[in-house]
Amino acid sequence: MQATFAAGTTLNVVFREPSTHHKVRATVAGATDAALLLDLGDTGARPVRGADVSLVVGSRIFETVVNHVDERWTTVRRPDLLVVDDQRRTMRSPTKLLVKWRLVDEPGAGMEAAYVVDLSARGARVLAEDREGRVVGAEVKVDVGRHHFSGWIRRAEAHEHGQLSYYGIEFADLSKEQQTYIFRTLGKVRIGEHDWA
């Protein structure tokens, strides 16, 4: 029987070390079809990557495995019977992030700055200069520090300032590392830290 809950749900993460059991309170920051992003807070024990953990939600227990963990955030494989009703394929978080981007078919053109006004696990909406060729279907490159993303413009909408437009970008073929990076960034944004992870 499936269980459904919303991002923001509090649950317990239970795991075992060789001689000790741990129970850590965590908050669901978001989800995709494959993974959950959990905020473990600032203190307490942490499971290791690859560890078997139990997610205790009310009277329900879901067994899963840790994909990634750092000081505060962890991603775990989403149990088949656990559904998050605002999975990140549709959920966006408002941001104040800076990226650099360009069209793929302009290899000689330099990367230009743009502001990410909202971010999801599958894409971003950026505010940038309105330029020829930035149309729906155009392939783009987006750089965030050491991370380089590919994608397509899926939406284009004029800004009230005539020289700017909003561009909805869908990321393509995200690696596990890239997905984790976006999850961590979204987690930071949701607690008010508008910076890349």
C-alpha positions as CSV (number, residue, x, y, z in Angstrom):
1,M,0.0,0.0,0.0
2,Q,1.4,3.4,-1.0
3,A,1.9,6.3,1.4
4,T,1.8,9.9,0.1
5,F,3.1,13.0,1.9
6,A,4.3,16.4,1.0
7,A,7.8,17.9,1.0
8,G,8.3,19.4,4.4
9,T,7.2,16.2,6.1
10,T,9.3,15.3,9.1
11,L,10.4,11.6,9.6
12,N,12.9,9.5,11.4
13,V,16.0,8.0,9.6
14,V,17.0,4.8,11.4
15,F,20.3,3.1,10.7
16,R,22.8,0.9,12.4
17,E,26.6,1.1,13.0
18,P,28.4,-2.0,14.1
19,S,27.5,-1.5,17.8
20,T,24.9,1.3,17.8
21,H,21.5,2.1,16.4
22,H,20.8,5.7,15.5
23,K,17.5,7.5,15.0
24,V,17.9,11.0,13.3
25,R,15.0,13.4,12.7
26,A,14.9,14.6,9.1
27,T,12.8,16.8,6.9
28,V,11.9,15.9,3.3
29,A,13.2,18.8,1.2
30,G,12.0,17.3,-2.1
31,A,11.9,14.3,-4.4
32,T,12.2,12.9,-7.9
33,D,11.0,9.6,-9.3
34,A,14.3,8.0,-8.1
35,A,15.4,9.8,-4.9
36,L,14.5,11.8,-1.8
37,L,16.5,14.7,-0.5
38,L,16.5,14.8,3.3
39,D,17.6,17.7,5.5
40,L,19.3,16.0,8.5
41,G,19.8,19.3,10.4
42,D,23.0,20.6,11.9
43,T,23.7,17.9,14.6
44,G,23.4,14.2,15.1
45,A,24.8,11.0,13.6
46,R,25.0,10.5,9.8
47,P,24.6,7.3,7.8
48,V,27.4,6.5,5.3
49,R,26.9,6.2,1.6
50,G,25.5,2.8,0.6
51,A,24.1,2.2,4.1
52,D,20.7,0.5,4.5
53,V,18.4,2.9,6.3
54,S,14.7,2.8,7.4
55,L,12.5,5.8,7.0
56,V,9.8,5.9,9.7
57,V,6.8,8.0,8.7
58,G,4.1,7.8,11.4
59,S,3.4,4.0,11.7
60,R,4.9,3.2,8.2
61,I,8.5,2.0,7.7
62,F,10.2,2.2,4.3
63,E,13.5,0.5,3.7
64,T,16.0,2.2,1.4
65,V,19.7,2.9,0.7
66,V,21.8,6.1,1.1
67,N,23.0,7.5,-2.3
68,H,24.9,10.5,-0.9
69,V,25.5,12.3,2.4
70,D,27.4,15.3,3.6
71,E,27.3,17.5,6.7
72,R,23.6,18.3,6.5
73,W,22.0,16.8,3.4
74,T,21.5,13.2,2.2
75,T,19.8,11.7,-0.8
76,V,18.3,8.2,-0.5
77,R,16.7,6.0,-3.1
78,R,13.0,6.6,-3.1
79,P,11.1,3.6,-1.9
80,D,8.6,2.3,-4.5
81,L,5.7,2.6,-2.1
82,L,6.5,6.1,-1.0
83,V,5.1,9.0,-3.1
84,V,5.8,12.7,-2.6
85,D,2.9,14.8,-3.9
86,D,5.1,17.6,-5.2
87,Q,7.9,15.8,-6.8
88,R,10.6,18.0,-8.3
89,R,9.7,17.4,-11.9
90,T,7.0,20.1,-11.3
91,M,8.1,21.9,-8.2
92,R,10.2,25.0,-8.5
93,S,11.9,27.0,-5.8
94,P,12.4,30.8,-6.2
95,T,16.1,31.6,-6.2
96,K,18.6,34.4,-6.6
97,L,21.4,32.5,-8.3
98,L,23.9,33.5,-11.0
99,V,24.9,31.3,-13.9
100,K,26.6,31.6,-17.2
101,W,25.1,30.3,-20.4
102,R,25.2,30.3,-24.2
103,L,23.6,28.7,-27.2
104,V,25.3,25.6,-28.5
105,D,25.2,26.7,-32.1
106,E,27.3,29.7,-31.2
107,P,30.6,28.0,-30.2
108,G,32.6,31.2,-30.7
109,A,30.4,33.2,-28.4
110,G,31.4,33.7,-24.8
111,M,29.3,32.6,-21.9
112,E,26.9,35.3,-20.7
113,A,25.6,36.0,-17.2
114,A,22.0,35.2,-16.3
115,Y,20.0,35.1,-13.1
116,V,18.2,31.9,-12.1
117,V,14.8,33.1,-10.9
118,D,13.5,29.6,-10.1
119,L,15.1,26.1,-10.0
120,S,13.8,22.5,-10.0
121,A,15.6,19.2,-10.3
122,R,15.0,19.1,-14.0
123,G,15.6,22.7,-15.1
124,A,15.7,26.4,-14.4
125,R,14.0,29.6,-15.4
126,V,16.6,32.3,-16.1
127,L,16.4,36.0,-16.8
128,A,18.8,37.1,-19.5
129,E,19.2,39.4,-22.4
130,D,16.8,38.9,-25.2
131,R,19.0,37.8,-28.2
132,E,18.4,36.4,-31.6
133,G,18.4,32.6,-31.7
134,R,17.2,32.2,-28.1
135,V,14.0,30.4,-29.1
136,V,12.1,27.4,-28.0
137,G,14.0,24.3,-29.0
138,A,17.4,25.9,-29.0
139,E,20.1,23.8,-27.3
140,V,22.1,25.6,-24.6
141,K,25.1,25.1,-22.3
142,V,24.9,26.3,-18.7
143,D,27.9,26.6,-16.4
144,V,27.7,26.7,-12.6
145,G,31.2,26.8,-11.2
146,R,32.8,23.4,-12.0
147,H,29.5,21.9,-13.2
148,H,28.5,22.1,-16.8
149,F,24.9,21.4,-17.9
150,S,23.4,20.9,-21.3
151,G,19.7,21.5,-22.1
152,W,17.1,23.1,-24.3
153,I,15.0,26.2,-24.1
154,R,11.5,25.0,-23.5
155,R,9.8,28.4,-22.9
156,A,10.6,32.0,-23.8
157,E,8.7,34.9,-22.3
158,A,9.3,38.6,-22.6
159,H,10.2,40.6,-19.5
160,E,8.6,44.0,-18.8
161,H,12.0,45.5,-19.6
162,G,12.2,45.1,-23.4
163,Q,15.8,44.0,-23.6
164,L,15.3,41.0,-21.2
165,S,13.4,37.7,-21.4
166,Y,12.7,34.8,-19.2
167,Y,13.9,31.4,-20.6
168,G,12.7,28.1,-19.3
169,I,15.6,25.6,-19.6
170,E,15.2,21.8,-19.3
171,F,18.4,20.0,-18.3
172,A,19.5,17.0,-20.4
173,D,21.0,13.7,-19.3
174,L,21.9,14.7,-15.7
175,S,24.5,12.5,-14.1
176,K,24.1,11.3,-10.5
177,E,26.7,13.9,-9.4
178,Q,24.8,16.7,-11.1
179,Q,21.4,15.6,-9.7
180,T,22.9,15.5,-6.2
181,Y,24.4,19.0,-6.7
182,I,21.0,20.4,-7.7
183,F,19.3,18.6,-4.8
184,R,21.8,20.1,-2.4
185,T,21.4,23.6,-3.9
186,L,17.6,23.3,-3.7
187,G,17.9,22.3,-0.1
188,K,20.0,25.4,0.6
189,V,17.6,27.6,-1.2
190,R,14.7,26.3,0.8
191,I,16.3,27.4,4.0
192,G,17.1,30.8,2.7
193,E,20.7,30.3,1.5
194,H,20.7,31.6,-2.1
195,D,24.0,30.1,-3.2
196,W,25.1,27.1,-5.2
197,A,25.9,24.0,-3.1
